[in-house]
Amino acid sequence: MEVEVATGNLQKGLTDSFRLTALGDSAVIVSFGNVIDLTTQRKVRSLAEWLDLRPLPGMVEYIPAFTTLTVFYDPLAIDFSSVCEELEQMMEELPNATKESPRIVEIPVCYGGEFGPDLDFVAEHNGLTTEDVIEIHTNGEYLVYMIGFAPGFPYLGGMSQKIAAPRRSAPRLSIPAGSVGIAGSQTGVYPIGTPGGWQLIGRTPLALFRPADDSPSLLQAGDVVHFRAITPEEYERWSVVSGESKWEEGRN
């Protein structure tokens, strides 16, 4: 159960309005509204970056989402009221800007065929050719709003409505890791093998989830993703390269 405990309306700063609510007995949700857009996401990122620089006393972790950031804390180390006071003070000191340049990550994708069995459907649904779909998908710039659903799964914003497509009526029981899908006006990448109902248009050889790394998710909220089309032969060459090489080659 969520209980609203505080609402702020600051005259200065990036976070001109926010709301604090309790989530259970060891977490507080900082909400910046209900609108999913770049402005709201920028507020979430700004608070996340500030928490990286100045972690709250007793903070265990924080989880950014589309319009909120949830702070989990150790109730034996700090009480609920103190966490709220710390957050309210932090909101007053929050800088007006996030990092000037987000990290750019290029993801190679082999579109169609066995890698993207639903590419034809997406093209037909929108009255386009498969080449049109690939061109539109690779020309987009996609902001990572949040990581969730599965380890390392990026929720990406910014896909063109020209290639939007409904979810499959019957989800697949197993989807290969690296599959690139479309659901509604969203696109994303399955980091691990899992059931799913998105329309699959391609697959990347890049490993998005690396559990042995200190930072197991390739992508983080605030990153910007570009997709690049590769051939099946290039896909196979990527596949025989070590995981570390794949990881580094995908970064800028």
Order of alpha helices (4+ residues) and beta strands (2+ residues): beta-beta-beta-alpha-beta-beta-alpha-beta-alpha-alpha-beta-beta-beta-beta-beta-beta-beta-beta-alpha-alpha
